[in-house]
Amino acid sequence: MSLHLKCAALVSALLAFPAFADDHGQSALKAQLDPVIDRAIAEKRIVGTVVLVARDGELAYARASGLADREADRTARQDDIFRFASVTKPLVTVAAMRLVEQGRIKLDDPVSKWLPDFRPIFNGNEAPILVRHLLNHTAGLEYGFFQPPGGSYAKAGVSDGLDLSGITLDENLKRIATVPLASPPGETWRYSVAIDVLGAVIEKATGKTLDKAVDELVVTPLALSDTGFSVKQTDRLSAAYFDGSPAPVRMEGDAAVPIGEGKLTFLETIRKGGGELLSPETVKTMMQDQTGPQAETQGPGWGFGYGWAVLVDPAAAGTPQSKGTIQWGGAYGHNWFVDPVENLTVVALTNTAFEGMWGQFTRDVRDAVYAKP
């Protein structure tokens, strides 16, 4: 199976989750979050959304609102499937860390051990990339959409994963390897195609395609019945939109490579220390900043661990979240965070890029969750 982690679909996961938290907490969150969601939809900043909040391991808030498919007038539901993009990265990262725990790969393995032909250069010399550099995005790789038009990735024909190029992962790796690195491995944080390369390492280490490896290492242990790299029930697949005026514009074409149900369940497993997936020691390492706050991965005060941004300085970030909070999002309009101090997990899935990824909606949801009743 060819996979560039182009976009994945994930349904809001309520199955296998405890009952709602106490009525007072539920009512307070409803009073704080409902107006945020209603306003974003009324102002046509997002088309549809599913917002989930878990506190102390119990579901405290769950709401679907707006339209899953505006043109078909299909109302959003809590079991809708969403295209994902970068929200797949934590799943692939956890799959890799399971292999590390099993001794099948090592953080300090050169990538060339697994991919002998993947040998990018920096300043004219081969610059060995380690597995850990892929995990924390310090490999010196880039994304073409961050480069000026006609940049080095475009000239090499590199797929960023959000296109419909149709090239195989192996071919994409060959193209990536022809482009000189932007910085020496291990020195500079730069969001990139590193997880695509990591996916290829996982394939080599397991002898399986990435979809099957992720299923075996992450999906099956958590019993995430809707999770996969294809959609079986297309009637549950939310349409995709991007920011526009006076309303979001529908994305054309079928770009879905889905990966289904379970984001809340998955993140809660991480918050609780790894559960069936990882040891508490490994999760602690993944939730520690590996880059330094100067990386500003989500703005001032944010560093990066393995798989997600890590909040190092809440004051510098201007956020009510606790130090040690992990957070990330996806280009199709999703944002999530886990606050381990407050035992809080928040997932906001929308079908609207980029408002649902880094727009005002994400900040309003965050602030509403932390607001005092």
Secondary structure as UniProt FT lines:
FT   STRAND          9..11
FT   TURN            15..16
FT   HELIX           23..42
FT   TURN            43..44
FT   STRAND          48..55
FT   TURN            56..57
FT   STRAND          58..69
FT   TURN            70..73
FT   STRAND          74..75
FT   TURN            78..79
FT   STRAND          81..83
FT   HELIX           85..88
FT   HELIX           89..101
FT   TURN            102..103
FT   TURN            107..108
FT   HELIX           111..114
FT   TURN            116..117
FT   STRAND          121..122
FT   TURN            123..124
FT   STRAND          125..126
FT   HELIX           131..135
FT   TURN            136..137
FT   HELIX           144..146
FT   TURN            149..150
FT   HELIX           152..156
FT   HELIX           169..177
FT   TURN            185..187
FT   HELIX           194..206
FT   HELIX           210..214
FT   HELIX           215..219
FT   TURN            220..223
FT   TURN            225..226
FT   HELIX           234..236
FT   STRAND          241..242
FT   STRAND          249..250
FT   HELIX           263..271
FT   TURN            272..273
FT   TURN            275..277
FT   HELIX           280..286
FT   HELIX           293..295
FT   TURN            297..298
FT   TURN            300..301
FT   STRAND          302..304
FT   STRAND          309..311
FT   HELIX           314..317
FT   TURN            323..324
FT   STRAND          326..330
FT   TURN            331..333
FT   STRAND          334..339
FT   TURN            340..343
FT   STRAND          344..350
FT   STRAND          352..353
FT   HELIX           355..358
FT   HELIX           360..370
//
